[in-house]
């Protein structure tokens, strides 16, 4: 097979358009043992709300009968605000009216997931209760409810 002269020119033109990469840097000398142990030390825990802070926030947020209008505007994620506009029930209480009393259970924090949550129990009288889970992002500023999952 014989190469045609214009094929060689096209190949050279294509090769000249390819980016030129710099040579790889030289490998550094091995670090002393002290420097190595500092370099592989575990990272500090991520900044964020603690289980205690989330528990206090949820207890204040829900109070005895549900969140205030101020808390509904300023301490709720945009997702929940939007969900509230498209549903008839109260997405923060998983109900359609105000409970007689509200209790917040222990808080669980998952640092790796960046979230904390607690089960919230609403009391409706005549020994009727309902539960849902309220989620708080550990990095939310200010602290706010990120999501609510209703159980029934």
GUDO-159195 format. One record per residue (C-alpha): residue in one letter; x, y, z. Coordinates in Angstrom, 2 decimals. Example, Ala and Ser with C-alpha at 12.3 -4.5 7.8 and 13.67 -1.06 7.14 Angstrom:
# GUDO-159195
PT / A / 12.30 / -4.50 / 7.80 $
PT / S / 13.67 / -1.06 / 7.14 $
***
This chain:
# GUDO-159195
PT / X / 0.00 / 0.00 / 0.00 $
PT / X / 1.31 / 3.38 / -0.90 $
PT / X / 0.72 / 6.50 / 1.20 $
PT / X / -0.59 / 9.44 / -0.65 $
PT / X / 1.30 / 12.69 / -0.04 $
PT / X / -1.74 / 14.62 / 1.21 $
PT / X / -2.48 / 11.93 / 3.83 $
PT / X / 0.90 / 12.47 / 5.42 $
PT / X / 0.33 / 16.24 / 5.49 $
PT / X / -3.10 / 15.78 / 7.12 $
PT / X / -1.57 / 13.51 / 9.74 $
PT / X / 1.16 / 16.04 / 10.56 $
PT / X / -1.41 / 18.85 / 10.75 $
PT / X / -3.56 / 16.78 / 13.16 $
PT / X / -0.57 / 15.93 / 15.35 $
PT / X / 0.51 / 19.56 / 15.53 $
PT / X / -2.96 / 20.51 / 16.85 $
PT / X / -2.78 / 18.09 / 19.81 $
PT / X / -2.02 / 19.70 / 23.17 $
PT / X / 1.49 / 19.36 / 24.47 $
PT / X / 1.73 / 18.11 / 28.04 $
PT / X / 4.45 / 19.06 / 30.46 $
PT / X / 6.70 / 16.29 / 31.68 $
PT / X / 5.67 / 14.66 / 34.93 $
PT / X / 7.28 / 16.19 / 38.04 $
PT / X / 10.07 / 14.28 / 39.69 $
PT / X / 9.04 / 12.03 / 42.57 $
PT / X / 9.75 / 13.59 / 45.96 $
PT / X / 11.96 / 11.83 / 48.45 $
PT / X / 10.13 / 9.75 / 51.04 $
PT / X / 8.92 / 11.73 / 54.03 $
PT / X / 10.37 / 11.08 / 57.48 $
PT / X / 8.23 / 8.93 / 59.77 $
PT / X / 7.08 / 11.90 / 61.91 $
PT / X / 5.86 / 13.84 / 58.88 $
PT / X / 4.15 / 10.72 / 57.53 $
PT / X / 2.19 / 10.07 / 60.72 $
PT / X / 0.97 / 13.69 / 60.76 $
PT / X / -0.08 / 13.43 / 57.13 $
PT / X / -2.20 / 10.31 / 57.68 $
PT / X / -3.73 / 11.37 / 61.00 $
PT / X / -7.53 / 11.21 / 60.93 $
PT / X / -9.26 / 14.41 / 59.90 $
PT / X / -11.18 / 16.36 / 62.49 $
PT / X / -14.92 / 15.64 / 62.69 $
PT / X / -16.91 / 17.79 / 60.30 $
PT / X / -18.42 / 20.93 / 61.71 $
PT / X / -22.14 / 20.67 / 62.31 $
PT / X / -24.94 / 20.44 / 64.78 $
PT / X / -24.71 / 17.89 / 67.59 $
PT / X / -27.45 / 15.51 / 68.68 $
PT / X / -28.06 / 17.70 / 71.73 $
PT / X / -28.39 / 20.86 / 69.61 $
PT / X / -30.77 / 19.14 / 67.21 $
PT / X / -32.87 / 17.78 / 70.09 $
PT / X / -33.17 / 21.21 / 71.70 $
PT / X / -34.00 / 22.79 / 68.32 $
PT / X / -36.74 / 20.23 / 67.55 $
PT / X / -38.27 / 20.58 / 71.03 $
PT / X / -38.36 / 24.37 / 70.66 $
PT / X / -39.49 / 24.22 / 67.01 $
PT / X / -42.44 / 21.91 / 67.67 $
PT / X / -43.27 / 23.22 / 71.15 $
PT / X / -46.48 / 21.81 / 72.64 $
PT / X / -48.81 / 22.38 / 69.68 $
PT / X / -46.69 / 22.87 / 66.54 $
PT / X / -44.28 / 25.35 / 64.97 $
PT / X / -44.92 / 29.10 / 65.00 $
PT / X / -45.44 / 31.11 / 61.80 $
PT / X / -41.90 / 32.52 / 62.21 $
PT / X / -40.38 / 29.03 / 62.52 $
PT / X / -42.39 / 27.85 / 59.52 $
PT / X / -40.84 / 30.62 / 57.41 $
PT / X / -37.28 / 30.71 / 58.72 $
PT / X / -36.40 / 27.25 / 60.02 $
PT / X / -37.70 / 25.00 / 57.22 $
PT / X / -35.95 / 23.90 / 54.02 $
PT / X / -37.06 / 25.20 / 50.64 $
PT / X / -38.22 / 21.68 / 49.74 $
PT / X / -40.66 / 21.62 / 52.66 $
PT / X / -41.87 / 25.16 / 51.92 $
PT / X / -42.66 / 24.12 / 48.35 $
PT / X / -44.27 / 20.85 / 49.45 $
PT / X / -46.53 / 22.77 / 51.84 $
PT / X / -47.91 / 24.86 / 48.96 $
PT / X / -49.09 / 21.79 / 47.03 $
PT / X / -50.76 / 19.78 / 49.79 $
PT / X / -53.80 / 20.19 / 52.01 $
PT / X / -52.24 / 18.75 / 55.17 $
PT / X / -49.54 / 20.31 / 57.32 $
PT / X / -46.28 / 18.75 / 56.10 $
PT / X / -44.49 / 19.66 / 59.34 $
PT / X / -47.03 / 17.84 / 61.54 $
PT / X / -48.27 / 15.18 / 59.09 $
PT / X / -51.80 / 16.25 / 60.03 $
PT / X / -54.60 / 18.64 / 59.19 $
PT / X / -55.07 / 20.30 / 62.57 $
PT / X / -53.24 / 21.18 / 65.78 $
PT / X / -52.33 / 18.35 / 68.19 $
PT / X / -52.98 / 18.49 / 71.92 $
PT / X / -49.32 / 17.80 / 72.70 $
PT / X / -46.04 / 16.97 / 70.93 $
PT / X / -43.03 / 14.95 / 72.12 $
PT / X / -39.59 / 14.65 / 70.52 $
PT / X / -37.69 / 11.38 / 70.90 $
PT / X / -33.92 / 10.84 / 71.06 $
PT / X / -31.85 / 12.23 / 68.20 $
PT / X / -29.67 / 10.07 / 65.99 $
PT / X / -26.78 / 11.70 / 64.11 $
PT / X / -25.12 / 10.19 / 61.04 $
PT / X / -21.95 / 12.25 / 60.49 $
PT / X / -21.13 / 10.50 / 57.21 $
PT / X / -24.58 / 11.32 / 55.81 $
PT / X / -24.53 / 14.84 / 57.27 $
PT / X / -27.95 / 14.48 / 58.86 $
PT / X / -29.61 / 14.04 / 62.23 $
PT / X / -33.15 / 12.90 / 62.94 $
PT / X / -35.66 / 12.19 / 65.66 $
PT / X / -39.08 / 10.62 / 65.90 $
PT / X / -41.75 / 13.16 / 66.77 $
PT / X / -44.95 / 11.95 / 68.44 $
PT / X / -48.16 / 13.97 / 68.27 $
PT / X / -50.94 / 13.38 / 70.81 $
PT / X / -54.53 / 13.98 / 69.69 $
PT / X / -56.63 / 13.16 / 72.74 $
PT / X / -58.55 / 9.99 / 73.56 $
PT / X / -55.17 / 8.21 / 73.63 $
PT / X / -54.66 / 8.69 / 69.89 $
PT / X / -51.06 / 9.32 / 68.83 $
PT / X / -49.21 / 9.59 / 65.55 $
PT / X / -45.48 / 9.63 / 64.75 $
PT / X / -43.22 / 11.00 / 62.03 $
PT / X / -39.51 / 11.57 / 61.56 $
PT / X / -38.01 / 15.06 / 61.33 $
PT / X / -34.61 / 15.42 / 59.63 $
PT / X / -32.05 / 18.20 / 60.15 $
PT / X / -28.96 / 18.72 / 57.99 $
PT / X / -25.89 / 18.98 / 60.21 $
PT / X / -24.50 / 21.89 / 58.19 $
PT / X / -27.69 / 23.98 / 57.94 $
PT / X / -27.18 / 27.63 / 58.84 $
PT / X / -29.40 / 28.58 / 60.57 $
PT / X / -30.47 / 25.21 / 61.87 $
PT / X / -33.67 / 24.10 / 60.13 $
PT / X / -35.91 / 21.13 / 59.39 $
PT / X / -34.72 / 19.63 / 56.10 $
PT / X / -37.40 / 16.99 / 55.63 $
PT / X / -40.29 / 15.27 / 57.39 $
PT / X / -41.33 / 11.70 / 56.65 $
PT / X / -44.85 / 10.76 / 57.76 $
PT / X / -45.45 / 7.16 / 58.82 $
PT / X / -49.10 / 6.78 / 58.01 $
***
